[in-house]
Amino acid sequence: MNYFETANKFGKKVREIGSLIVSEISRKELMHIGIIALLCIFYVIGNGFKFSEATLSTDAASMKDYQQRLNTHLKISVADSALVDKEREHLLMAIEERLGVYLHRIPDFTYVLDLRTYLKHRPEILHQFPSCVPLEKGGYALSSSYGIRMHPISKKEKNHFGVDLAAPLGNPVYASAIGTVTKVVLSSKGYGNHIIIKHRFGFETLYGHLNEILVKKGQAVTQHELLGHVGSSGNSTGFHLHYEVWKNGIKIDPRPSFNLKKTIYTEALAIKTKEMD
Ligand SMILES: [Zn+2]
């Protein structure tokens, strides 16, 4: 008997045993196995989420610790400035190494404010995600905030997952961060003429009810780049911009981002001026 014959015989035996097992397992038993498998999958997913929550709070705690050390460090005035600079750079680098993952993981802007001390030293990161109002300073009024509100047309209570910024027809609308235009929609319903921009760290922004759109799908935009003009297209009762911020696919309150860049840059400038004195 050569090798191939042996292998063939062995294979036949395995197939025979296999079909015997399958015929002995009833459909009911197969269903039970299926349910157990599904339960296992749910268990793994559920615990996976718990794990990511734990990592977020651990990450936030370690970020806070670095910030505190940076803060304490800044208050100490030491004669040897070279040593001070080196230590500061070391702390900033430690934060930077963790920053990308951290910014991806956080669910909203409250965690960004925890980075205040770091941001004062590296304010450029604020160009990468929503950190300003997408309209001209002083040229708008908040007409509806994020949360539950009475819909102006249907008069029904409805969740409003963005903010409405009333502004005159034709006023410029700017990108609130560097990103890529992923959607340009011309419509007379819902959001009306609107665009969506994808930014870094899982952020996206939506600009609705526009009168005119000046960007194309796939276009790269910088922060404060002109996107279009305020209008009242779609489901709207007056000239306004409906603005949304999404974080990892979930719509969050954009308001904490409105003064973010301005506040941090003012504080950063104060540090620079102090250092120059
Ligand atoms: Zn709205």
Boltz pocket constraint, residues with backbone or C-beta under 6 A from the ligand:
constraints:
  - pocket:
      binder: B
      contacts: [[A, 144], [A, 160], [A, 162], [A, 163], [A, 164], [A, 241], [A, 242], [A, 243]]
      max_distance: 6.0
